């Protein structure tokens, strides 16, 4: 299992558009298990609503955990998706 400490950089936090992109990236790695943990709980990155329920805001620290055959590649791609700035400044 790989764990990465990340920071939410999207100015509006993780709303519908970023959630959809993050869940889609996780879907590119079947057979892998994901967990994104913030102050309000943990999401398995299988449901947009589950991820939205974390209420992740800009500047918040989260932990991404990934396990599976290509966990290093998956962790790097998911980390990029979580920290990406989806909104215009």
N, C-alpha and C positions, 0 to 999 in steps of 0.2 A: 504494500500500500504506500502511495505517495501522498504527502500533505504539503500544501502550499498556503502561505499566508498572503492574502490579497487585500487590495483597497478598492472600494467602489469609486470609480472616477467619473461616471456619467453624472452630469450636473443635476439631472432630475431624478437620480436614483435608478433603481431597477424597476421600471414600469413595464407595460405590455410589450413594447417593441424589443427592448433588450432581453426580456424574459423569453420571448419567442426565439430569438437568435441563440441564446444560451442553451435552451432545451433542444433546438435543432442540432447544435454541435454535439451535445451529449448523445443524441440519437445516431450519430455517425460512428459510434463505438459500441455495437451490440455486444452483450456479454460482459460489459464493464459495469462496475457499481460506482456511483458518484454520490457525494454528500457535500452540500454547501452549508456551512454553519455560521450564523450571525448571532447577534444579541438576542433575537426573538425566537431562535430555534434552528431546525435543520430541514433542508429540502433535499430529496433524493434526485432532483433534476429530471424527473419523469413527468411532471405536471406544471404547466404555467401557473395555475392557481396556487399550487404548493410553493412555488418560488416567490410569487407576488406576496404571499402571506408573511414572508420574512420582513417585508417593509424596508428593504435595504436602501439607505440614503447615501448621497455623495460623502466621501470621506470615511465611511464606516469600514471597519476591518472585518474580514471574513476568512474562514478556513475552508479550502477545497481539499477533499479527500477523494482519491481515485484508486481503484483496484481493478486489475484485469490484465490480459495478455500484453496489451500495448499501453500500459498505464502511464509511462513517462510521456509518450506522444500525446495521449488523451489529456493528461494534466496540463501540458503546455498549451494545447489548443483551447481548452476550457478556461484556463487562467487568462489567456488573451481575450476571450469573449467576455469574461466577467469584468475585466478592467478596461475594456474598450469604451470610448466616449461616443455614444450613439447620437447624442443631441448636439445641435449647433450651440456654440457659446453665446 
